[in-house]
Amino acid sequence: MNAFKTSWLLFKNNLKLYKFYLVVLILATAIYYNFLAVNYNPYLQVLGEQYIFAQVASSLCSIVLFLTVLFFMFHANNFFYKLRYKEIGTYMLMGIPGSKIGIIFALESILLGLTAVVIGLPVGVLFSKLFFMLLAKAMILDIQIPFYIPLKAIGILLLILAVIIFVMGLKNYRMIRRSRLIEILNAAKKEQSLPKIRWVRGLLGVVLILAAYYLALHIFDLPFDLPLDYLETSILILLLICTGTYFFFGSFLAIILNALIQNKKAIYKGSRLVSFSNTLFRLGTHYRSLSMTAILCAATLTAFSGSLALKYFADNNAAVEAPYSISYINQDEQTNQRIKALISESGHQILAEHDSRFIQGEVTYQSGSGQRTENCLITSYSEVRQSLMLTRPGHDQEILAGIEPRDDETVSILHASLVFSGISHVGDNLVIQGRDYVLKKEVKIPFIGEMPDIGQYQTYIVTDEQYDQLKKNSEEMTLHGINITEPQDSMPLVDKIAGVMKNPGGNLNSYAGQYQYKYYLIGAFYFMGLVMAIVFVIATFSTIYFKILSDAVLDREQYKILMKIGMTKQEIAGSIYTQVGTAFILPSLLGIMHGVMAIKVLESFIHYQFTGSIVIGVGILVLAMTGYYVFITRKYQDMVVKGWGIYERA
Amino acid sequence: MAAMIEVKELTKLFGQQGAVCRALYEVNFIIEAGAFVAVMGPSGSGKTTLLNIISTIDQPTKGRVIIDGREINTVKEKELALFRRDMIGFVFQEFNLLDNMTIRDNIALPLTLNNRKAEEILHKVRELTELFGIDDQLDKYPYQLSGGQKQRAAVCRALVNEPKILFADEPTGALDSKAAAELLACFQNVRNQYKTTVVMVTHDASAASYCDRVLFLKDGMISGKLETNGNAEEFFKKILNMVALLGGERNERL
């Protein structure tokens, strides 16, 4: 039998073993194809500026995906090698030369890769229709993207995969060529040593992580000077987190577990001794994959919650910037009528109309050492309440709850286009139109929106009585807001309205204009972010999968001994749950904390609260992890207790 | 003396129909409490199968095993595990210590599973390891110990929950003759001090000569029994003769 036939036979026989690995590879290939296809689709290229954002997003994602897949394949490959160590030994004993075994195994891994490509590519092509539909929807493109197979994308994909597969094959060949029969036969007896207790490294790990967290939380108000800009600081945080995580699992955890095992009162209870000793013992070889799990878990959470947060931000900010579908100021009754006529001609229907009244005035406040006087807008609490009932139906009560001023108080609505506000004036004394007020709160809620002429002023809310007195000396202004059906498609209508207005450049604001301008950017990242979250979840799960199952292979003998000592099946199950749990919970927990910190940085960049997105992200991740935990523990139990035919044979 | 282990018409078959292998066939014997018994026989005679069945690890095809008055064939899986934990200690040829624990933790393990108090466990570990002369090795890991020390640690673990029976499967198989002699002396000590019944499978005649009684197995059946008269030298010779007669390891190539 020649080498090719032999490896084909081996491949077929081991298909059950490779099943999971193969599925992941197929998925990765399919997703990878789609990222590449975005770059080479001529129908997308006509989109101009919007397309560039999609391209950037997909290129970034494809690089990350490439690295993740590479890591994963490397990890899985080692797992299979360990599992089949004995098999290689048997062939050597039979007198087959190492070079030939090497070729057989290399061919087998190449076959595996080929299968993934042969199945994954068509799957990717089929799914590209769906992928592009979703992408177009996320970016609110109103064009049909025809089904198109970019040959260039396929070419590049095949080239990259061919290189990876070839390198893997070569690696396997070399690994086998280098192995010595005596080492293979003694592999089982090889002494694994306990991880060394390294105090400095362990503590350094914790310090690095804490430092990174501190930087993340205070990125804009560091009490010391860091000679780095925000981007460099973010990269520094990333580096600190990664090294810190490695040190944490490499050394700090060993210190903790060792201390725990020394404490006989705590450890001599039920199956704890077994679980914790095992975890500590395995740490020496497994800390890398534990750290990787933590980092991948953080990446998953960041990608997922970040996407949600961006979408949430875009939706909310669009509402703050453009509270109504169409709004304008300073028009006479005649123009009003013409605008309404235009709307009814357009096919859009008017859902609601609302007039918000306010006055223009001056505010004086303490800024640094001197006083500052600025133009501002002033309105009454009732005006804000009525406006919110229309602009944020259902949420108006909760928004209003904290902002009702007393007679000597005022609440300021930060102007809509404000993204950063480093300084807060809450609690300060302000002078508005010659009267003294205390600033109760600063909020970002929809009221005026980003009206070009007046949108850059802060709006101060005072009580109705105060407002009535203040407006005696000023001319009251009116913002006319109209909500229509399908505001996102109303750009042509808005252009027509601008044609009949006085000074449309300063007096007109629309949802369509605000939303479309900003959202396609965020839309692209939102969609790609979600796809990346899926990729990271798969990577996290498969890292855990191979780590835990290779443990199971090693732990079989141990659990056999424990059965003989008289551990019941329930106790063994309990011990397995604790042991797998520690290998699961710790990286997940650390990963979740890292991810939350990443979103916190995003929060400070965009100046927005993303608590909801974080909670949803963490919630879904915890649920998925718990489900996976139960699944993998069962699998481990099957392997350890019942024995798994395939492993037995190998 | 009362019977500790009673075996009645024990038969064990392996394999499916058509290719049945008979490992044990209608084996009968009684071992009294506090006895030190060796089971001898050539390779494939069924020694280990017999030990596995009477130590509750394996089930017989037919027949009954009664340990300390309890019929164990009818006991459920979970109870059986608890029964093993309380009644039986094991020593194996390959020591079977857990690499990832210190000697102290290895020995303490069976008691921790029973949720005994830590002080009590540590006291018991100290007492046993002093008896076996490894009390200065407690904080080491198995790979740092010699074969003889490892096997004594394994015996400590087997005895820590004060079992009524100690089963040993070729305990001297991986030891040099000096370490083997020390270990066997330990078994005798255990029997004398704790009144533990010791059942040992071996095919080493000199190891068997430390026992009070030797059962010979051949082709799954009891083919002979010997009892000591107190003189170890003489007993050893008798065993050698018996082995020669039955075709033991000396002339397996008949």
Contacts between the chains, C-beta under 8 A, distances in Angstrom:
chain1	res1	chain2	res2	distance
A	191	B	99	7.4
A	191	B	143	4.7
A	192	B	99	6.7
A	193	B	143	8.0
A	194	B	100	7.6
A	194	B	141	7.0
A	261	B	105	7.3
A	264	B	108	7.7
A	264	B	118	4.6
A	264	B	121	7.4
A	264	B	122	6.3
A	265	B	118	4.4
A	267	B	105	7.9
A	267	B	112	7.6
A	268	B	108	6.1
A	268	B	111	7.4
A	268	B	112	4.3
A	268	B	116	7.6
A	268	B	118	4.5
A	268	B	121	5.5
A	269	B	112	6.5
A	269	B	115	6.1
A	270	B	112	7.0
A	270	B	113	6.6
A	270	B	115	6.1
A	271	B	113	6.7
A	272	B	112	7.4
A	273	B	101	7.1
A	273	B	105	5.9
A	273	B	108	7.2
A	273	B	109	6.1
A	273	B	112	4.9
A	274	B	98	7.9
A	274	B	109	7.2
A	277	B	98	7.2
A	277	B	100	4.7
A	277	B	101	4.7
A	277	B	105	6.5
A	278	B	100	5.6
A	280	B	100	7.1
A	281	B	99	7.1
A	281	B	100	3.3
A	282	B	100	7.9
A	558	B	98	5.8
A	558	B	100	7.8
A	561	B	96	4.6
A	561	B	98	6.6
A	562	B	109	8.0
A	563	B	81	7.5
A	564	B	57	6.5
A	564	B	84	7.5
A	564	B	90	5.3
A	564	B	92	8.0
A	564	B	96	7.4
A	565	B	84	7.6
A	565	B	85	6.9
A	565	B	90	7.0
A	565	B	109	6.6
A	565	B	110	5.4
A	565	B	113	7.6
A	565	B	157	7.5
A	566	B	81	5.3
A	566	B	82	6.8
A	566	B	83	7.7
A	566	B	84	3.8
A	566	B	85	2.9
A	566	B	86	7.5
A	566	B	88	7.3
A	566	B	110	6.7
A	566	B	113	7.3
A	567	B	81	6.6
A	567	B	85	7.6
A	567	B	113	6.1
A	568	B	78	5.2
A	568	B	81	3.9
A	568	B	82	6.5
A	569	B	77	6.9
A	569	B	78	6.9
A	569	B	81	7.1
A	570	B	78	7.0
A	571	B	81	7.9
A	571	B	113	6.4
